[in-house]
Amino acid sequence: MSIEEIIKLTLPVNYPIIKQVQKHLSNKLRFVFRNFPITQIHPQAQHAAEAVESTAAQNKFWDMHDHLYEHQQALDDNHLEKYEQPYWRELL
């Protein structure tokens, strides 16, 4: 089974539902996430999308994805940089 979600990271409405489905279906589910930042409504959406994509090279996309959804109240540039720092260290 596949689910494809095309959404911006600043819209946490589906997050709890998706996590439940992932938990229930486990490895039977292929979940595809597509960033669709709408900066006219949420100016921080583009930077949040860039932050989560930057972790993909370390195979940490889903870790950052979950972290950003769980910290919706703090997605300004200062917080995003702080969230990314542990992943940058892995590159060095």
C-alpha positions as CSV (number, residue, x, y, z in Angstrom):
1,M,0.0,0.0,0.0
2,S,1.2,3.5,-0.8
3,I,0.3,6.9,0.5
4,E,1.6,10.0,-1.1
5,E,1.2,13.2,0.9
6,I,1.8,16.5,-0.9
7,I,1.8,19.2,1.8
8,K,3.7,21.9,3.6
9,L,5.5,21.1,6.8
10,T,3.8,24.0,8.5
11,L,0.4,22.2,8.4
12,P,0.4,19.5,11.1
13,V,-3.3,18.5,10.6
14,N,-2.5,15.1,9.0
15,Y,0.5,14.2,11.1
16,P,-1.1,12.3,13.9
17,I,-3.2,10.3,11.5
18,I,-0.3,9.4,9.3
19,K,1.7,8.3,12.3
20,Q,-1.1,6.0,13.4
21,V,-1.4,4.5,9.9
22,Q,2.4,4.0,9.7
23,K,2.4,2.3,13.1
24,H,-0.5,0.1,12.2
25,L,0.7,-1.0,8.8
26,S,4.5,-0.9,9.5
27,N,6.5,-2.3,6.6
28,K,3.4,-2.9,4.5
29,L,3.1,0.9,3.9
30,R,5.1,2.9,1.5
31,F,4.8,6.6,2.5
32,V,5.9,9.3,0.0
33,F,6.2,12.8,1.2
34,R,6.3,15.7,-1.2
35,N,7.1,19.2,0.0
36,F,4.7,21.9,-1.2
37,P,5.7,25.1,0.7
38,I,3.1,27.9,0.3
39,T,5.2,30.9,1.4
40,Q,2.3,33.4,0.8
41,I,0.5,31.8,3.8
42,H,3.4,30.5,5.9
43,P,6.7,32.3,5.1
44,Q,8.7,29.7,7.1
45,A,7.4,26.8,5.0
46,Q,10.2,27.1,2.4
47,H,13.0,27.1,4.9
48,A,11.3,24.2,6.8
49,A,11.2,22.2,3.5
50,E,14.9,23.0,2.9
51,A,15.8,21.9,6.4
52,V,14.1,18.5,6.1
53,E,15.5,17.9,2.7
54,S,19.0,18.8,3.8
55,T,18.9,15.8,6.2
56,A,18.1,13.3,3.5
57,A,21.7,12.8,2.6
58,Q,22.3,11.3,6.1
59,N,19.2,9.1,5.8
60,K,17.6,11.3,8.5
61,F,14.8,12.8,6.5
62,W,12.0,11.2,8.6
63,D,13.7,12.1,11.9
64,M,13.8,15.8,10.9
65,H,10.3,15.5,9.3
66,D,8.9,14.2,12.6
67,H,10.9,16.8,14.6
68,L,9.5,19.7,12.6
69,Y,6.0,18.5,12.9
70,E,6.4,18.1,16.6
71,H,7.8,21.6,17.0
72,Q,5.4,23.6,14.9
73,Q,5.6,26.6,17.2
74,A,9.3,27.0,16.5
75,L,10.0,27.0,12.8
76,D,11.8,30.3,12.4
77,D,15.3,30.4,10.9
78,N,17.1,30.4,14.2
79,H,15.3,27.2,15.4
80,L,15.7,25.5,12.0
81,E,19.4,26.1,12.1
82,K,19.6,24.7,15.6
83,Y,17.6,21.6,14.6
84,E,20.0,21.0,11.6
85,Q,23.3,21.3,13.5
86,P,23.5,17.7,14.7
87,Y,23.1,16.5,11.1
88,W,25.8,18.9,9.8
89,R,28.2,17.4,12.3
90,E,27.6,14.0,10.9
91,L,28.9,15.3,7.5
92,L,32.2,16.5,9.0
